[in-house]
Amino acid sequence: MNNFQFPNYWRFVPILEHRSFNFMRNPIIRTIYLYLFALIGLGMLVVGASMLINIGLKTWIFTRADQVDVYNQPMPLYLKDPSVASVEDLKICVDKCQLTKIQKEQIANWLIDYEDWQENEKNRGADYYLIRNRERQASTAISLILVGLPLWLFHWAIIKKDLRNKKEEIINS
């Protein structure tokens, strides 16, 4: 009753086994490939581990190392008039300055956004941006380790197996 068949993906295998596609037959290219990807995996592992160590040191030992990374500043409002330097001046200028209706709407929207920003900053902890930055760095470091470790282990195991086989061939010869 059910005549469904899975697509035959294996029909491409003879093409991939063709001499021009199979670079693993040349031992020099294979060796370069294995050592290159083992090196790349090891590099990713080292970078990820060093990032995690850096985060740990900044969190528990050098606790004041990240105090410069505080980003709690409002969106700037760029005005051509140098007499308007603060939010209070801006509120006064909306009524007194000669502005178009669109400009007054934009200033009103900016003031609403500014007040929302002030409320959000009151509710956030002092280390909100610091924690967010550390979490971003930790996720990057962990992803580097999770990709780099298997990459290095796989290629290094193949290299060791090849070296062991070559030793056995030399001994048996």
Backbone torsions as a table, in degrees:
resi	resn	phi	psi	omega
1	MET	NA	-42.9	-179.9
2	ASN	-97.3	113.8	-176.6
3	ASN	-104.3	21.5	-178.9
4	PHE	-70.0	135.4	175.4
5	GLN	-127.9	140.6	176.4
6	PHE	-70.1	146.0	178.6
7	PRO	-62.0	146.8	-177.9
8	ASN	-89.8	89.2	179.3
9	TYR	-77.7	-18.1	-175.8
10	TRP	-73.0	-6.9	-179.5
11	ARG	-69.6	-15.9	179.0
12	PHE	-87.9	-9.2	-177.4
13	VAL	-60.1	-44.5	178.5
14	PRO	-59.5	-32.0	177.9
15	ILE	-66.2	-42.9	-178.7
16	LEU	-70.9	-23.9	178.4
17	GLU	-83.0	-5.9	178.6
18	HIS	-59.9	150.9	-172.5
19	ARG	-59.5	-36.1	-177.8
20	SER	-73.0	-25.2	179.7
21	PHE	-89.0	-24.0	-173.6
22	ASN	-93.2	91.2	-179.1
23	PHE	-78.4	-8.9	-178.3
24	MET	-74.9	-10.0	178.7
25	ARG	-74.7	-25.7	178.3
26	ASN	-87.7	114.7	-173.7
27	PRO	-66.2	-29.1	-179.6
28	ILE	-70.1	-45.0	178.8
29	ILE	-64.1	-40.5	179.4
30	ARG	-62.9	-43.4	179.8
31	THR	-65.0	-44.2	178.1
32	ILE	-60.8	-45.3	178.9
33	TYR	-58.9	-49.0	-176.7
34	LEU	-63.2	-46.9	-179.5
35	TYR	-68.2	-36.9	179.0
36	LEU	-63.1	-47.9	-178.5
37	PHE	-73.9	-28.1	172.7
38	ALA	-65.9	-40.2	178.3
39	LEU	-66.3	-41.6	178.3
40	ILE	-63.2	-45.1	178.4
41	GLY	-62.2	-41.9	178.1
42	LEU	-65.4	-39.2	177.5
43	GLY	-63.1	-42.7	177.5
44	MET	-63.1	-39.3	179.3
45	LEU	-64.7	-44.0	-179.6
46	VAL	-65.8	-44.7	-179.3
47	VAL	-63.9	-45.0	179.5
48	GLY	-63.4	-43.4	179.0
49	ALA	-65.6	-40.0	179.8
50	SER	-67.5	-33.7	176.0
51	MET	-65.5	-42.5	178.0
52	LEU	-65.0	-40.9	177.3
53	ILE	-63.0	-41.0	178.2
54	ASN	-60.5	-44.8	178.5
55	ILE	-63.2	-43.4	178.8
56	GLY	-62.2	-43.3	178.6
57	LEU	-63.2	-42.8	179.5
58	LYS	-68.7	-28.9	-177.6
59	THR	-79.3	-43.6	-170.0
60	TRP	-111.6	-21.6	-177.5
61	ILE	-110.6	-56.8	-179.7
62	PHE	-99.2	74.3	-170.5
63	THR	-69.7	-20.0	-179.0
64	ARG	-98.8	8.9	-176.5
65	ALA	-69.9	-26.1	-177.0
66	ASP	-102.1	10.7	-176.0
67	GLN	-67.8	-18.2	178.6
68	VAL	-74.5	-24.8	-174.4
69	ASP	-85.0	57.2	176.8
70	VAL	-110.1	123.1	-173.3
71	TYR	-116.6	42.5	-176.3
72	ASN	-97.6	66.8	178.5
73	GLN	-120.9	143.7	-179.0
74	PRO	-73.6	164.0	174.0
75	MET	-63.7	132.3	-178.5
76	PRO	-74.4	151.3	174.4
77	LEU	-113.8	115.2	-177.4
78	TYR	-95.4	118.2	179.7
79	LEU	-122.0	149.1	179.1
80	LYS	-78.9	-24.0	-176.4
81	ASP	-83.4	114.3	-178.8
82	PRO	-71.8	-12.4	179.9
83	SER	-75.4	-17.5	179.2
84	VAL	-96.4	99.3	-174.8
85	ALA	-113.1	-14.7	-177.6
86	SER	-135.9	174.6	180.0
87	VAL	-66.7	-37.2	179.0
88	GLU	-64.7	-41.0	176.8
89	ASP	-62.6	-36.1	179.7
90	LEU	-66.0	-41.9	178.9
91	LYS	-62.8	-38.5	178.4
92	ILE	-69.5	-39.3	-176.8
93	CYS	-67.2	-29.3	179.8
94	VAL	-58.7	-37.2	-178.6
95	ASP	-84.4	-36.5	-172.0
96	LYS	-94.8	-35.9	-176.1
97	CYS	-73.2	155.3	177.7
98	GLN	-87.8	98.2	-178.7
99	LEU	-121.4	153.8	176.1
100	THR	-77.1	168.9	179.8
101	LYS	-63.1	-39.3	179.8
102	ILE	-65.1	-41.4	178.7
103	GLN	-64.6	-39.6	177.5
104	LYS	-64.8	-39.3	176.9
105	GLU	-64.8	-41.0	179.1
106	GLN	-63.8	-41.1	178.3
107	ILE	-66.6	-41.3	178.2
108	ALA	-62.3	-42.6	177.2
109	ASN	-64.3	-40.0	178.4
110	TRP	-64.4	-41.4	179.0
111	LEU	-63.1	-39.0	177.1
112	ILE	-64.4	-45.0	177.8
113	ASP	-62.5	-37.8	179.6
114	TYR	-65.3	-43.2	178.4
115	GLU	-65.8	-39.3	175.7
116	ASP	-62.0	-41.8	178.8
117	TRP	-61.7	-43.0	178.9
118	GLN	-61.4	-41.7	178.5
119	GLU	-64.1	-43.6	179.1
120	ASN	-63.3	-38.8	-179.7
121	GLU	-69.2	-30.9	177.1
122	LYS	-66.9	-36.3	-177.1
123	ASN	-80.6	-18.4	-179.4
124	ARG	-84.3	149.8	174.6
125	GLY	-74.1	165.9	-178.4
126	ALA	-67.3	-25.0	-177.2
127	ASP	-104.8	22.0	-178.5
128	TYR	-58.6	-49.6	-177.5
129	TYR	-69.5	-34.0	178.2
130	LEU	-65.4	-44.9	179.1
131	ILE	-65.5	-41.9	179.1
132	ARG	-61.7	-41.4	178.7
133	ASN	-66.5	-42.1	179.1
134	ARG	-65.4	-39.5	178.1
135	GLU	-64.7	-38.4	177.7
136	ARG	-64.4	-44.0	178.7
137	GLN	-65.8	-39.8	-179.6
138	ALA	-65.6	-41.0	179.7
139	SER	-65.3	-37.6	176.8
140	THR	-65.3	-44.5	-179.0
141	ALA	-63.8	-43.9	-179.7
142	ILE	-65.9	-38.7	178.1
143	SER	-66.3	-37.3	176.1
144	LEU	-63.2	-41.5	179.1
145	ILE	-67.3	-43.2	-178.4
146	LEU	-66.3	-27.6	176.7
147	VAL	-89.4	-42.5	-175.0
148	GLY	-70.0	-37.9	-177.5
149	LEU	-63.7	-52.0	177.9
150	PRO	-64.5	-35.7	178.5
151	LEU	-60.4	-47.2	179.8
152	TRP	-68.2	-47.1	-178.5
153	LEU	-60.1	-44.3	-178.4
154	PHE	-62.7	-51.3	-177.0
155	HIS	-70.1	-35.8	179.1
156	TRP	-69.0	-35.2	176.7
157	ALA	-64.6	-39.3	177.6
158	ILE	-66.2	-40.9	178.3
159	ILE	-61.5	-46.4	179.6
160	LYS	-62.4	-40.6	178.9
161	LYS	-63.9	-42.6	178.1
162	ASP	-63.2	-42.6	178.8
163	LEU	-64.2	-40.4	178.0
164	ARG	-63.4	-42.6	178.4
165	ASN	-64.2	-40.2	179.1
166	LYS	-65.4	-39.2	177.1
167	LYS	-62.1	-44.7	179.8
168	GLU	-64.1	-37.2	177.7
169	GLU	-65.2	-40.0	179.4
170	ILE	-67.2	-43.0	179.7
171	ILE	-65.1	-42.2	-177.9
172	ASN	-74.2	-18.3	-177.6
173	SER	-76.8	NA	NA
